[in-house]
Amino acid sequence: MNIREQMEEREKKLLSPYASLSARSRGRDRRETECDIRTVYQRDRDRILHCKAFRRMKDKTQVFLSPQGDHYRNRLTHTLEVSQTARTVAKALSLNEDLVEAIALGHDLGHTPFGHAGERALDRVCPLGFAHYKQSVRVVEKLEKNGQGLNLTWETRDGILNHRTSGSPATLEGQVVRYCDKISYIHHDMDDACRAGLLSEDDIPITLRMLLGYTTRERLNTFVHDLVENSAGKDRIAMSPEIERGMVDLRALMFQDVYLNPAAKKEEEKAEHVVEELYTYYSRHPEKMSEEYRRLLHADEPKERVVCDYISGMTDQYSLETFRNLFIPKGWSVR
């Protein structure tokens, strides 16, 4: 019995009867020789961690566009916080931590430059529509490894696709990530908003603070404990109705005072304009895209989708640099 098989046996003995066991995965689209050390979900995690789209997230917006400061979150740090929170919950519930980690690390791979502003712009101008959760699946199935994709397991791809609020993950591990994504962004976006001076603890209604906690740290602790306590020994992941309502109310407050705050979002219209102009340009000149995306066109992928692939893969700074090179006149001089 090799190391992987020993770990699979330990999972059967130690994990919850509702956990997703590695040995019972629905598998990959393309059959592969099993690793003698790592389980299928560990391999999924490693493939995501080492892919190019994962590295690019460090230069993509979470909430604040080009924040002036070293401590604001970006799309990568958000992803890491989701992963750690989700692993904490999964361990407490005796679920499969490796699957949870793979889903969490991959859930935002398809995000555009400038966060949801870029996503809105692409969805508006592309006739085929655009949604980051679908794009994240497309990244791992089609775009990485020069069009081969990462060939992840069905369970990991299902969790990535269904991490949004309206999603319905098939596994409890996917349900954990779905909750922890919301918990994490509410927690860290509020922390960043307080750092930016857009929000203070006094702006949070006293009833919410009494229910959830008086600091971001206390509220994160409340959410995690409530999620664990209300999901233990059950075949679904859920919060208590009272705490979930509190989380929804806190999220509504964040939309009112932070996500839609003119001070934080005043540059978003410009960012959307950049993305729209890039889409228009590359739709007219697809031959100007890099070779890996031109190959997709030759494989009969719809041009509109490939242009979205190209632009959504850009980082904030690369998209701005490309925009400047295409549309901003350069200085001229005689030597």
C-alpha positions in Angstrom: 0.0 0.0 0.0 1.5 3.3 -1.1 1.3 6.7 0.8 -1.7 7.9 -1.2 -3.6 4.7 -0.4 -2.7 5.0 3.2 -4.1 8.5 3.3 -7.3 7.4 1.5 -7.8 4.7 4.2 -7.3 7.3 7.0 -9.9 9.5 5.4 -12.4 6.6 5.5 -11.7 6.1 9.2 -11.5 9.7 10.4 -13.7 11.9 8.2 -17.4 12.6 8.6 -19.8 10.2 6.8 -20.8 13.3 4.8 -17.3 14.2 3.7 -16.1 13.8 0.1 -13.6 11.0 0.2 -10.7 11.2 -2.2 -11.0 7.6 -3.2 -14.7 8.2 -4.2 -14.2 11.2 -6.4 -16.1 11.3 -9.7 -12.8 11.8 -11.3 -11.3 13.9 -14.1 -12.5 14.5 -17.7 -9.2 12.8 -18.8 -8.1 9.7 -17.0 -4.6 9.9 -15.5 -2.2 7.6 -13.6 -2.7 8.2 -9.9 0.1 9.7 -7.9 1.6 7.4 -5.3 2.0 10.2 -2.7 -0.9 12.7 -3.2 -4.7 12.2 -3.3 -6.7 13.6 -6.2 -7.7 16.7 -4.3 -4.1 17.4 -3.1 -3.1 17.3 -6.8 -5.9 19.7 -7.7 -4.7 22.1 -5.0 -1.1 21.9 -6.2 -2.1 22.4 -9.9 -4.1 25.6 -9.0 -1.3 26.9 -6.7 1.3 26.6 -9.5 -0.8 27.9 -12.4 -0.3 31.3 -14.0 -3.8 32.6 -13.3 -3.2 32.1 -9.5 -0.1 34.2 -9.6 -1.8 37.0 -11.5 -4.3 37.5 -8.7 -1.7 39.4 -6.6 -2.1 42.3 -9.0 -5.9 42.3 -9.3 -8.3 44.5 -7.3 -10.3 43.1 -4.5 -12.4 46.3 -3.6 -10.2 49.4 -3.7 -8.7 50.3 -7.0 -4.9 50.9 -6.8 -5.0 51.6 -3.1 -2.3 53.9 -1.6 -1.0 51.6 1.1 0.7 48.3 1.6 -1.9 46.6 3.8 -5.0 46.6 1.6 -6.2 43.3 0.3 -6.0 42.2 -3.3 -7.6 39.3 -5.0 -4.8 36.9 -4.0 -4.9 37.8 -0.3 -8.7 37.5 -0.4 -8.3 34.0 -1.8 -5.8 33.0 0.9 -8.1 34.3 3.6 -11.0 32.3 2.2 -8.8 29.2 2.0 -7.7 29.5 5.7 -11.1 30.2 7.1 -12.6 27.4 5.0 -9.9 24.9 6.2 -10.6 25.9 9.8 -14.3 25.1 9.3 -13.6 21.9 7.4 -11.2 20.6 10.1 -13.7 21.2 12.8 -16.4 19.4 10.8 -14.1 16.5 9.8 -14.6 17.3 6.1 -12.0 16.9 3.4 -9.6 19.9 3.9 -7.7 19.2 0.7 -10.9 19.5 -1.4 -11.9 22.7 0.5 -8.5 24.2 -0.1 -8.5 23.4 -3.8 -11.9 25.0 -4.3 -11.0 28.0 -2.2 -7.7 28.6 -4.1 -9.4 28.3 -7.5 -12.7 30.1 -6.9 -11.6 33.5 -8.2 -9.1 32.6 -10.9 -11.4 34.0 -13.6 -11.7 37.5 -12.0 -11.1 40.5 -14.3 -8.8 43.4 -13.7 -10.5 46.0 -11.4 -12.6 43.4 -9.7 -16.4 43.5 -10.2 -16.1 46.8 -12.1 -14.2 44.9 -14.9 -16.7 42.0 -14.6 -19.6 44.4 -15.1 -18.0 46.0 -18.1 -17.2 42.7 -19.9 -20.7 41.4 -19.2 -22.2 44.6 -20.6 -20.2 44.6 -23.9 -19.8 40.9 -24.7 -22.9 39.5 -26.4 -22.2 36.1 -24.8 -22.1 37.7 -21.3 -19.4 37.3 -18.7 -19.4 36.0 -15.1 -16.3 35.5 -13.1 -17.4 32.2 -11.5 -17.9 30.7 -15.0 -14.6 32.1 -16.2 -12.8 30.5 -13.2 -14.0 27.1 -14.5 -13.0 28.0 -18.0 -9.5 28.9 -16.8 -9.0 25.5 -15.2 -10.7 23.5 -18.0 -9.5 25.3 -21.1 -7.1 28.2 -20.7 -4.3 27.0 -18.5 -1.4 24.9 -19.8 -1.7 26.2 -23.4 -5.3 25.1 -23.9 -5.1 21.8 -22.1 -6.5 23.0 -18.8 -5.6 21.6 -15.4 -7.8 18.5 -15.7 -9.2 18.9 -12.1 -11.7 16.6 -10.5 -15.4 17.1 -10.9 -15.8 18.0 -7.2 -13.3 20.8 -7.4 -14.8 22.3 -10.5 -18.3 22.1 -9.1 -17.2 23.9 -6.0 -15.5 26.7 -8.0 -18.6 27.1 -10.2 -21.0 27.3 -7.3 -19.1 29.5 -4.9 -21.4 32.5 -5.6 -24.3 33.3 -3.2 -26.9 31.8 -5.5 -24.8 28.7 -6.1 -25.7 25.2 -4.9 -22.5 23.1 -4.4 -22.9 19.4 -4.6 -20.4 18.7 -1.8 -20.3 19.9 1.8 -16.8 21.1 1.1 -18.1 23.3 -1.7 -20.8 24.6 0.7 -18.1 25.5 3.2 -16.2 27.6 0.7 -19.4 29.3 -0.4 -20.1 30.5 3.1 -16.5 31.3 3.9 -16.1 33.4 0.8 -18.8 35.7 2.1 -17.6 35.6 5.6 -14.0 36.5 4.5 -14.9 39.4 2.2 -17.3 41.0 4.7 -14.6 40.7 7.4 -11.6 41.9 5.4 -13.4 44.5 3.4 -14.7 46.1 6.6 -11.2 46.0 8.0 -9.9 47.7 4.9 -12.7 50.3 4.9 -11.9 51.2 8.5 -8.2 51.6 7.6 -9.3 53.9 4.7 -11.5 56.0 6.9 -14.7 55.1 5.1 -16.2 53.3 8.1 -15.9 53.2 11.8 -17.3 50.8 14.4 -19.7 53.6 15.4 -21.3 53.3 11.9 -22.4 49.7 12.7 -25.8 49.6 14.4 -25.4 48.7 18.1 -27.9 45.8 17.7 -25.5 44.2 15.1 -22.5 44.8 17.3 -24.3 43.2 20.3 -25.2 40.2 18.1 -22.0 39.7 16.1 -19.2 41.4 18.1 -17.6 44.8 18.6 -14.6 44.3 16.3 -13.9 42.7 13.0 -12.0 39.9 14.9 -14.9 39.2 17.1 -17.3 39.1 14.2 -15.1 36.7 12.3 -15.0 34.5 15.3 -18.8 34.6 15.7 -19.4 33.6 12.1 -17.0 30.7 12.1 -18.2 29.3 15.4 -21.8 29.6 14.4 -21.2 27.9 11.1 -19.4 25.0 12.8 -22.0 24.6 15.6 -24.9 24.6 13.2 -23.4 22.2 10.7 -21.8 19.6 13.0 -23.1 16.1 12.2 -25.5 17.3 9.5 -25.6 16.7 5.7 -25.6 20.4 4.9 -23.7 23.5 5.8 -25.7 26.2 7.5 -25.7 29.1 9.9 -28.3 29.8 12.6 -31.1 32.0 11.2 -30.2 34.8 13.6 -26.5 35.0 12.8 -27.1 34.6 9.1 -29.6 37.5 9.2 -27.0 39.5 11.0 -24.4 38.7 8.3 -26.9 39.7 5.6 -27.5 43.0 7.4 -23.8 43.6 7.8 -23.3 42.9 4.1 -26.0 45.4 3.2 -24.3 48.0 5.4 -21.1 47.3 3.5 -22.8 47.9 0.2 -24.3 51.1 1.4 -21.2 52.6 3.0 -18.3 51.0 1.2 -19.0 49.1 -2.0 -21.2 51.9 -3.4 -19.4 54.7 -1.6 -18.4 57.5 -4.1 -15.1 58.0 -2.4 -14.1 54.3 -2.9 -15.7 53.8 -6.2 -15.2 57.2 -8.0 -12.6 55.7 -10.3 -14.7 52.6 -11.3 -16.3 54.3 -14.3 -12.9 55.0 -15.7 -11.9 51.4 -15.1 -15.0 50.1 -16.8 -14.2 52.4 -19.7 -10.7 50.9 -20.0 -12.1 47.4 -20.1 -14.8 48.3 -22.7 -12.3 50.0 -25.0 -9.9 47.0 -24.8 -12.8 44.7 -25.6 -13.8 46.8 -28.6 -10.2 47.0 -29.9 -9.4 43.3 -29.6 -12.7 42.4 -31.1 -11.7 44.4 -34.2 -8.1 43.2 -34.1 -8.0 39.7 -32.6 -4.6 39.1 -34.4 -3.1 41.5 -31.8 -3.8 39.1 -28.9 -1.0 36.9 -27.7 -0.4 33.6 -29.4 -2.1 31.3 -26.9 -5.3 33.2 -27.4 -5.0 33.3 -31.2 -4.7 29.5 -31.0 -8.1 29.4 -29.4 -9.6 31.3 -32.4 -8.0 28.7 -34.7 -9.7 26.0 -32.6 -13.1 27.6 -33.5 -13.7 29.2 -30.1 -16.1 32.2 -30.4 -14.1 35.4 -30.9 -16.2 37.2 -28.3 -15.3 34.6 -25.7 -11.6 34.5 -26.5 -11.4 38.3 -26.3 -13.0 38.0 -22.8 -10.5 35.3 -22.0 -7.6 37.7 -23.0 -8.9 40.8 -21.1 -10.0 39.0 -18.0 -6.6 37.4 -17.7 -4.9 40.9 -17.5 -3.8 42.4 -14.2 -4.9 45.9 -13.3 -1.5 47.5 -14.3 -1.1 45.5 -17.5 -4.6 46.5 -18.7 -3.8 50.2 -17.9 -0.4 49.9 -19.7 -2.1 48.3 -22.7 -4.7 51.0 -22.8 -2.0 53.7 -22.7 -0.1 52.0 -25.5 -3.1 51.7 -27.7 -5.0 54.9 -27.1 -2.7 57.6 -25.5 -0.4 59.5 -27.9 3.3 59.2 -27.1 5.6 62.2 -27.0 7.5 62.9 -30.2 11.0 64.3 -30.5 13.6 64.8 -33.2 17.1 63.5 -32.5 
